[in-house]
Amino acid sequence: MALRLVSDFDLRKDVLPRLRSQRAASAPAGARGGGPGVLENNYESLRILNVERNGNIIYTYKHLYTFEKDLHVVSCSVNSERTLLAASLVHFTKEGRKNELQPGSKCLTLLVEIHPVNNVKVLKAVDSYIWVQFLYPHVESRPLAENHLLLISEEKYIEKFHIQVIQEDGNRVVLKDSGHLPRERVAEDFVWAQWDMSEQRLYYIDLKISRSVLKCIQFSADGKFNLMFEAPLDITLSDSGFKLVNFGCDDLQDQKNLSKHLTLCVFTNHTGTLCVCYSPKFDSWEKITYSVFYFHKGHSKTFTAALGSVDSHVTKGLTFVNLEYYVAVYLPGHFFHLLNIQHPDLICHSLFLTGNNEVVDMLPHSPLQSLSGSLVLDWCSGKLYRAVLNQSYLLQFLWSTQLDCEKMAVLHCVLSCGRDPQFLEAKLIQWISENVSACHSFDLIQEFIIASSYWSIYPETSNMDKLLPYSSVFAWDTEIPGITLVTEEIPLLFMKVHSFKGYWEKLNSNLEYVKYSKPRLLYDNSMVRKEWHSLISEEKTGRRRSMAYMRNIRENAMKVISNLEARNLEPRLTPLFQEEDNHQRLLMGLMVSELKDHLLRHLQGVEKKKIEQMVLDYVSKLLDLICQILETSWRKHHLHPWLLHCGRRASAAEFTVFHLMTRILEATRTLFLPLPPGFHTLHTMLGVHCLPLHNLLHYFDNGVLLLTETAVTRLMKDLDNSEKNEKLKFSIIVRLPPLIGQKICRLWDHPMSSNIISRNHVRALLLNYKKQPWSSMIDKSPGSVEFLPLNYFIEILADIESSNRALLAFEGHDNVDAKFVEEAALKHTTMLLGL
């Protein structure tokens, strides 16, 4: 299944065997036979009470305590040194139920010394439920002289007790002044609260006159606390009763009727995200509605999922699970929704699967509680899991799914949550090369290149999600089957963050970006496109930029190629990087320059050297991914570089690779991304092999295939002068730029080539020729043809050549003279007359 639960703790496996062995060891020999049976009958009393920040798991079993048999443990917490235990106990009702207090019964909140078990202090004795939670320091250090304990009351207030301890006689730790424990009020008049054990934060909602307000209190190592933010929430809680999240086992709530209660939880991660997930009480058996408030993005999304038939009653609650960059939302047997909280703007970046998919049936059917990080707890079975995305399943799912939206979502999910990027990229490239035309709503190669390059440097620094493109798609209008959504803005002007350190600094940065960054700051290659075309145009007209500017661009390109070669030590089969390819190097260098300027403008406080390296890594990654896609296909089809040197018919494998290269070209051309030097030469050579002449010329004329000097040179040398190849060579030569055409014509020993060379030579000689009076008679040389116009013309050319010998040699006309022109003219005339 897509969500994999890795067991961290299991009451049945980790505790029960030890209890059996302890009971067997302590029982009299004659009584041992009946002991295990009694133990099994009382198994229902074994349950988890709490999970602490340092991994301590508190569980209860009635044989472990000497309390009265009609007492039930509501809540329990132990301090970080395990010297103090706080517990809240209630009486059973006459009917034996533990979910309601009898009139006049008491809830006892006790503080117990553990080393040794010496003193029990009553903190509270009231007629309402109390929950307890010790605060934990962020850094484990020497024993603390003061502990801090939170008491959460059903009467809608939270207190913090200051508990001082002293050490006596070695390891004995006792209360310093049990008669006086200072306390202070933390919060009051709230209707919902959630504890974040990892970050030591308290989230709670208090009801104002007209709205719900979410607040957060951060506790520090010394026990001090500060209100970090307050934000209005557009949800209704007034009639929902009292609700606590992650304050121990939710045993007071009927686990079999979770659908009757709302679900509300807060998730954060280290990048400064803040998500509030909310599902109201179910009011229909046909659909379910849930909302996610993406405060770090400034908007909320309300989803409505169809549940199928009216008869499929919902008895389970909606489960939200934190997966760092994602939040999983699922209803057992109905649907599974993997929400991309890092980039939630487009629904296609999140994966939605309905009950028709087998993954939905494979999810746990018992209610799970998401703790801090990726920990989830199944209170019913007593199992603690670490939730992770099942990458092997997601990769298999890519091969089977038919929907573009699912392909898009899974592609991003695999890349963002990958623990072995190289392995996952290889698997994705294998899938892409075999399904390159499978997506109609987006370009698969574009999406993979952009997303993979993004995630390759995303961990390097914060705010990268605001500066680099995450996807090639910026709008999605296609409907996602089984779900609809409504997006609304969150009024962030009313949200106040009161601290700017650590996580809070990143959250505030996200909020500031949403409030004030218009338009978006995402990098694109529009400036590179404009500058590249300008430089190419100047190259054709003979104008040049400053030497320093061009040297910097060339050095940038050299650094990219060096960086790329350093990352890949294995030799490549594909014949790339074997030529200069000045235009692609120019594009590389420009992209490095523009991207570096972009990041330097917007990444404050990051060293210039680090930014420069990130840019090199990013551009190198783009090129490397293109090389990997091509290399994978090349190896799969067992192609070799020497195959391109012969004039035989193309194989089916070469057709496949040519099609893939054409798709790569389309993908990079739209985004104006550089290609590895030699790509166009290889593409053209394959095109000559694969395409009939009329299609090939069409590809040339439309810019799909580029006639690089290297490719044309190889063709002129490798192909013979058959009638078919003559047509091809001539069609190529007439399409070449003049300078390259002059070079190529010298490589083709053919009358047509000689004619072209002669024409170019005459054109160059007569370009600035001024007619002079001619008094001498034509001096016929031995063997000259009796054709006066030709003789006269050749004499003029010879005279010009003698006057401009140095210039002609400099321009490369040293092997062409008037005699060559005369011979070419005669041959051409002879051919035309058919003689």
N, C-alpha and C positions, 0 to 999 in steps of 0.2 A: 504494500500500500504506500501512498505518497508520504504519509506521516508515520515515521518509525519511532516506537517507544522503547528506549534502552533502559532496562531495569537497573536502578541504583540501590533499591532496598525493597525487600519483600518480607512482610511479617511472617508468612507461613514458612518461608525457607530460612530466614535469617534469625528468627526469634523462637518460633515454636519448637524446633529440635532442641534448642538449648534449655527451654523450659521443661521439656520431657526428661532430658538427662538430669537436670537438677532435681526434679521431683523423684525420679527413680533412685537417685543417689541418697536422698534424704529420707525416703520412706523406709519403714521396717521391712525386713526380708519377706515376711509373710504377707505384707500388704501391697507389694509391688505389682502384683497382677491387676489389681483394681485401679491403680493410680492413673494410668494413661486413659482409661475409659472416662474417668471423672474429668480429666483434663480436656478430652475431646468434647465432652458435653458442655463445658464452659468456654469453648473457643470463641463464642460470640462476644465475650467480654474483652477479648484482645483487640485493641484498636489503636491507631495513631492519634496522638493529641496535638502534636506541634512539630514543626521543622524549624530549627534555628539557623542563624546566619552562617555559623561555622560548620554546618552539616550535622549537628546533633539532632537525633530524632527521638522524640519523647513519645512513648506508648504506655498504655495502661492495661493491666490484667488483674483481675480481682484478687488473685492469690498473692500478688506482690505487695498489697497494702494491708494495713491493719485497721483501716477506717471501718465505721459501721457499715453493715451490708446494704443499708438502704441509701447510702450516699453514692452520688454519681459525679465523676470528674467532668466539669464543663470545659475548663481551660487550664493549661499548664505551661510553664516556661522555666528554663534554667539559665543562670547567668553564664558568661563565657568561661569562667574558671570552674564551673560546676561545683560551687560551694554553697549556692543558695537556690532554693526551689520555690517558685510561687505557684499556687494551685487554687482553683475556684471550684467549690463542691456544692451540690444541691441534693435535696432529699427526693426520693421517689414519691410518686403519688400512691394512693391506696390501691389503685388498679395496677400498679407496677410500671406505669409509664414514666418516662423521664423527660418528656418534652414540655411539661407544664408544671408550674409550682402549685402546691396546695396553698390555700389561704392561710396566712400566718406562718408558713414555713420560711426557712432562712437559706440564703446563699452565703456560704462562708468563703472568704478569700484569705488564704493562709500564706505566710512566709516561713519557710522551713530551712534551718541550718542543716547542711548535708555532712560536713566534715568537722566534728562528728554530728550525728543526729542528736541534737542537744536542746534545741529551742524551737518552739512553734509559736509564731505571733499571728494573731488575728488582725488582718488589715481592714476587712469589711465584714459586716454581718447585716445584710439587707434583704429586702423582699424582691429584689430584681437581679437578673443575671449580671455577672461580672466576668470580663475576660482579662487575662494578664499577659504581658509581654515584656521581657527584659530587653534593654537596649544593649547593642554590641558595639565595641569600638571598631573602627575601620582597620586598625593595625593591631594585631595581637602583640602585646608587649608584656612587661612585668605585671604582676597581680595588681588589680585596681583597688585603691583605698575606698572608692565610692562606686556603688552600682546604682543604676537607674531603672525603675520599673514603671511601665505604663499600666494603668487600670482603665478599662473601657467599660462603661456602664450602659445597661439597657435604658437607663434614664437619660441617655443622649448627652453624656459628658465624658471627657477623658482627663485623667489626672496622672501626674508623674511623681513618683516617690523617690526621694534621695536616701539611699541606704548605705551607711558607712559601716565598714567591717574592719576588724583587727585580727592579726594572726597571733595565736598563743601556742606555746609548747610545740613548736615545729609546724605541723600541718593543720593544726586546729584553726578554723576560721569562724569567728562568731560576730554577731551584731555588736557594734560599738555602743549604741544607745538604743536598745529596742523599745524603750518607753517613748522615744520621740523621734519619729521619722518625718522630716520635712516633706511637704508636698506642694505642688502648684498645678493650677488648672491649665490644660493645654488647649482644649477645644470644648465647645458646648453647643447645644441646639443643633446637632447634626442628625441626619437620617441615614447616612451611608458612610462607611469608612473602609479603607483598604490599607494594609500594611505591606511595605516593600522591605523584606528582611535583608536583601542584599545591599541596598543603598540606604537603609535606615530612614525611610521616608514614610510619612503618614499622609495619605490623601483622604479628604473627607468633603462632604457636601452639606452645606447648611442652607436652609430654606429662607430666602428673603421674602418680601411681601409678594413679589410678582415673578420671581425666577429662582432657579437653582444656581448656586455658585460653587464651583469646584475650587478647593484650596489645597495647598500642599505645605507640610511642615517638614523641614530637614533637621535631623538630630545630628549633633557633632559628637566627637569622641568624649568630650568632657560633660556630656549630658545637656548642653545648651541646645536650644532649638530656635529656629527662625521660620517665619512665614515666607515661603519662596515665591509663590504666585497665587493669584486668584483670577478665575476666569468664569464668565457666565456660561451655563449649559442650557441648551434648548431642549430639556427633557422634563417629564412630569414625574415627581417622586412623592407628592403629598399624600397619596393614598396607598403607598407601597409598603408601609410599615418600616421596620428597622432592619438594616442589612449590614453585615460585616463580611469582609473578604480577607482571607489569609491571616486571620487571628485564631489559628488552630482549626480543629475539625468542626465543620458546620453541622453538628449533630442535632441541633435543635430544629433544623428544617427537614421536612418530610422529603427524603431523597426520591421517593416514588412519584412525587407530584411536582417536579421542578418546573414543568411547563406553566404552572400557575403563578410563578414568581418572575420578576424581572431579573435580568442579568446585567451587571455593570462592572467593568474593570478598567484599570489604567495600565498601559504598557509604555515603557521607555526603552531606549538603547543608547549606547555610548556616542552616537552621532548627533544627539540633540533632538531626537524624535519624541513626540508626546501624543499618544493615541488614547482616546477614551472610547471603549466599545460598549455599546448599549443595546439591549434587546428588551422591549416592554413585555408585559404579560401577553400570552397568546389569546387572540380574540377570534381566530378562525382556524379551521382544520385544513383549509385549502392553501393558505400561504402564510409566510412568516416574514416579519419585518425586523431589521436590525440596522443600527447606525454606527458609523465610525467617525469620530471627530479627529481629523488630522490637524492638530493645532500648529504643528511645525510647517504645514503647508497652507494654512489659512482657510481651509474649507472642510466641510463634512459631506459624507455620502451616506444616503439612506437606501439600503438594498431591500428589495422585495423578492423573495424566492418562492416559487411554486412548490407545493408539497406533494402534488400528484392527486390521487383519488381522495374523495371526501371521507372514505372509510379508513384511511390511514391515520388514525388518531395519534397525536403526539403526547407521549407520556414522559419523555426525557427532556432535559433542559438543553438550551443552546450552549455550546462549549466554545470558549475563546482560548487559544493557546498562543503564547508569545514565542516566536522563532527568530528573534533579533531583527532581521530585515523584513520579516513577514509576520502576519498574524493568521493563524488557521482558525476558521469558523466552521463548525460542522454540527449537524443534527443527525445523530445515528440513524442510518437507514434511509435518509432523505437527500442530503447534499453535503458537499465539502467545498469550502471557499478558501482559497489561499490568497490572502490580501497582501499586495506589495505596499508596505507602509513607507518605504524609502522613496518610492516614485509612484504615488497613488493616482496621478492625474488621469491616466487612461485605463479604462477597465480591461483592455486587452493585455495589460501587464500583470494582471491577477488571474489566477486559475479557478474556474468554477466548474464543478462536476456534479451532476444530478444523481438521483437514486438509481438511474439506469446503468451507472458505471460501477464496476465491481469494487473500485476503491472505496466507495461509500459504505458498502457492506462490510468491508474489512476493518473499519475504524472501531475503536473501543465503544461499547454500548453503555458502559457505566459512566456516570458524570465525573469529569476530571476538573481539578482545580489548578490553574496555572499559577505557580509560585514565581519567585524572582528568576530572571534569566529564562532558561528553557526547561526548568524543572516543572513537572506536573505531578500531582498527587491524586491517586484514586483512593478516596477515603473509604469506600465500601470494601475493597479488597485489601487495603493496607499496603499498597504498592506505590513506591516512589520511582518515577521515570524521568529520563532526560529525553525530551522530544527533539528529534532531528528530522530533516527531510530525507527521504529515502531516494538517494541519487540514482541507484541502479534501477529502481522502479520508474523514476521520471525519464531516464534515458530510454527504457523500453516503451514507455508511453508515447514518446516522440515518434517512434516508428509506426505506431498503430493509429494514432489520432488522425482524423480527417479535417478538423476545424482549424482554420488559420489562427483564431484567437487562442486556442489551446497550445498550438505550436509556439506562438509568440511568448505566452506566459511561461511555459516550461523552459524554453531557451534561456530566458532571463533568470528564472529560478535556479537552474543548474549552475549558471555562471556566477551568480551572486553568493550562493551558499556552498560553493565547491571547496573541499578541503584538499584536493589534489588538482590544481588548475590545469596542469599539462595533460594529465590523463583525461580529464573531462573535455578539454578542448579537442583532443584527438578523437574522442567519441563523437563529439558534435560535428567535427569536420567530416568524419566518415558518413554521418547521416546527411549532412548538407550536400556532399559531392554526389550522393545517390538520389537526392530529392531536391535538386537545385531549382526545379520548375514547379515544385509542389504547392507553393504559396501564391495566392492571387491578390491578397490584400496588402502585401508588403514584400519588399525585396529581401529574401532570406540571407543572402551574402552580406548585404549592407547592414542588416540588423546584427548579425553575428560579429562583424568586424567592429562596429561601433560599440556594442555592448561589451565585448571581450576586452577591447582596448581600454574602455572606461574602468572596468573592474580591475585591470592590471595595475593601475596606479591610484585607484580610489583610496586604499588604506593609507597612502602616503601623507595625507594632510586633510584637515576638515575643509568644508565648503567646496570640495571638488564637484559635488553634485549640482552646484549652482553655476559652475564654470565650464564643464565639459558635457557634451551631449551623451545621454544615457541610451538613447534610442534614435533610430532613423525616422521613426514615425511620430508625428506631433498632433495627429488627430485620428480618431477612430469612430466611424459612424455605423459600423456593422453591428447588428444586434447579437447579444450573447444569449444563446438558448437557455431558458429556464429562469432568467433573472432580469430585473429592471433596476434602475437606480435614479436617484435625484441628487444633484450636487448643489450645495448651498454654501455661501461664504460665511465664515465665522468673524464676528466683529472683534478683531484683535485689538482695536483701539481701547477696548475696555479690559484687556488682559494686561496685568502688571507683573513683571518678573523683578524680584527684589534682591537678586544676587547675580554676580557675573563671574563665578569661578567654576572650573570643571564642566560638568554637564550643563549647568545653568548658563554658562557663557555660550555654549554651543546652541542651546535652545533659544536664547535671546538673539543670537546671530540669525538663526532661522526665521524668527518672528520679524526681525528688522528687515530681512530680505523680502519677506512677503509684503510687508507694509510699504516699503519705499523703493524697491528695485523694479522700476518700470522704464523701458522694456526689460526682458530677461537678459542675463549676462552670459548665456551659453555661447560658447565659441562656435563659429562656423568658418568655412573657407572662402567666403565671398571676397574678402580683401586679397587673399592669395590668388583667387581666380583673376581679379582685376589686374593685379601687379604682374602675374605671369603672362597674360595676354599682352600687356604693355611691353614687357621685356622681349617677347617673341617678335612683336611688331618692330621694335627698335633694331633687333638683330637683322631683320629683312631689309630695312632701309639703311643700314650701315651706321646708325647712331648707337652710342654706347654710354652706359652709366659710368660712374666713377669707378676706378680700379678697386678702391677700398670696399665699396658696396658689393661689387661682384665677387671679390675675394672672400668676403664674409659669407655670402650665400653658398659658394662652393665649399668652404670649410664646414659649414653646417651640414651639407650633404655628406661630406666625407666622415664626419663624426657619427651620423646616423648609420651609415654602412658599416663603419668599424664597430659600433655598438651592437648592430645586428649580427655581425660575424662572431663577436665575442660570446653572444648568447647561444649560438648554434655551432657546436664543434663538429657535429657529424656532417660528412660530405653530402651535398645535394645531388640527386639524379637530374633534376631539371636544369637545363643550360641557361641559368640566369646569372646576373652579375659578371658577365663575360665581356661587356662592352661599356663604353663611357655613358652613352645615352644621356647627352647633356640636358635635354628637355626635362627628363624625369629627375635628374639631379637638381636642376633649377627649381622644380616644384617641391622637392624635399626641403631644400635649403630655405625657400620662402615660407613653407609651412612651419618649420622650426622657428624662424624669425618672428612670424606673426603670433604663433601660439605662446612663445616666450614673452613677448610684449603684453599679450592678453593676461597671462597669469601674473606677471609682475605688477600690472595695474591693480589687480583685484585680490591677490593673496598678500594680505598685510602680515608682517612679522615672520615671513618665511625667507630663509636665506636665498640669495640670488643663485648661488651655486647649486642648491638643492632643486630650485625651480628649473634651472637649465638641464639638470640630469633627468628630472621628471619629463620634460619635453622630449628629450632624446629617447627616453624609454617608451614614451607614448607613440611617437612617429615610427620608431623601430618596431614596436608591437604591431602597428597597422601593416607594415610591410611584411613582417614575419608571418602574420596570419594568412596573407595572400599567398606567400611562398608555401606555407603548410598545406593550404587547400590544394594548390597545384601539385605539390610533392606527393600528397596522399593519392590523388587520382593517377599521377604518373606511375607510382609504384604499383598501384592496384592493377593497372593495365599493362605493366611490364614494358613500358616504353623506354627507349634509349636515345641519347642525343644523336647518334650516327644515323638513326632512321630518317632524319630530316635532310640528309645530304644526297639522297637518291631520288630519282624522278619516277618512282613507282606509284601505283594507286594507293590511296589511303586505306587503312584498316578501320574496322568498326571502333576499335579502341581509340584511334586518333580522332575519329569523328566525335567521340564522347568528350575527349579532353579539349578539342577545339570548341565545342559547345560550352563547356565549363569556362574556358578562358573568355569567351564572348560575354558570358553572364558576369564574370568578374569585372570585365571592362565596363559594362553597363553600370554596374554597382558603383565603381570608383569614379566614373565620369560624372555621374549625377552629383555626388558629394565632392567632386574635385579633389580626390585623394591621389597621392603619388602611387606609382607602380614600381615594382623592382626593375632596375635597369636590365634590359634584355627581354622584357615581357613582350613588347610590341614586335620585336624581331621573331621571337618564338611563335607568337600568335599568327603573324603573317606567313611564316613558313608552313605552319599547319594548315592555314587557309588555302595556300597554293595546292597542297596535297588533297584537301578535302572538297573543294568547291569547283564546279564547272566554271569555264572562263567567264561567261556572262554574269554569273552570281559573284564571282571573285571581283570583277571590275565594279560591280554595284557596291560591294563592301568597301573597295578603295575609294570610290567617289563619294560615299556617305561617311567616310571617316571611321568606319568600324575597324578596318585594317589600315595600318600606317606603313608606308614604304620607307622603312629605315634604311640607311646606307648599308648597314651590315647585312640586312636581309636581301636587298637587291644585289649586292656584291656576290653573296653566296649563290643566288639563283643564276646569275650570269655565268658563274664558273661551273655550277653543277649540271645545268640543263644543256642538252645538246641542241643543235639547230634544226630539229625536225620542224615541219610546217606548224604543228600545234605550239611548239615551244617558241618559234619565231613570233607568232601572233602574241603570245604571252609577254615575251621580252619587249616587243615594240610597244604594246599597250602599257607596260610598266614605265618604259623610258619616257614616253610622251607625258606621263603624269608626274614626273619628278621635277623638283625645283631646278632651275638652270644650273646652279653650281654643282649640285650632286649629279645631275644628268650628264654634265661634261665629263665627270670622273668615270661614271658607269659606262659611257659609250666606249671608252678606251679599253674596257675589259671584254667587249663583245666584238670578235673578229667577224664582221658581217658587212656587206655593202650598205645595208640600211644604217648601221652604226656609223660607217665612214661618211655617209651623206649627212647625217646629223652633225657630226664633228665638223665637216666642211662648212655647213651653213652657219654654225656658231662662230667658226673662225672668221668667215667672211663678214658676218655681222659685226664682230668685234673690230675688224680692220676698217670697215667703212663707216663706223659710227660717227667719227669726227673727220671724215675725209672731205677735203675741199678740192674741187676739180681744178687742175692746172693745165695751161696750154701745152700741147704735145707736138713737138716739131720733128722728132726723129722718127724714122721708119721702124716698123716692127722688125726686130732682129730675130729671125727664126733660128732656133736651136735645132741641132740634128735630131731627128725622130719626132719633131713636133707635128701636130695634126694640122692639116690644111683647113682650119675653121677659124677665119679671121676674128669674129666676135669673141670666141673663147681665147684665142691667142692674145688679143688686145687686153682682155680682162685679166688674164694671168700675169701679163707684164705689169699692169697697174698694181696688182697684189704684191708681186715680187718687189716692186719699188717701195711700196709702203712698208713691207717687212724689213727691208734693208734700213729704212729710216727709224724703225721702232723695234729693233732687235732686242734691246735690253728690256723694254716694257713687256714685250710678248713673252720673253723668258720668265719674267717675274710672275706673270699671270698664268703660267702653265701651258703656253702654246708652243713649247720648244720642240715637240715632236710633230707638229703640223705646220706645213708651209704651202706655198703656191702650187708646187708640184703635186702635193697630196690632194689639194683641191681639184686640180685638173684631172687627175686620175679618177677621183670620186665622181666628178661631173660626167666624164665619159662613160664610166660604168653605169651610172644612173640612167643616162640617155640610152645606152645599149639595152638596158633592161626594159625601159619604157617602149622602145621600138621593137622589142622582141627579137633582137639580133643575136 
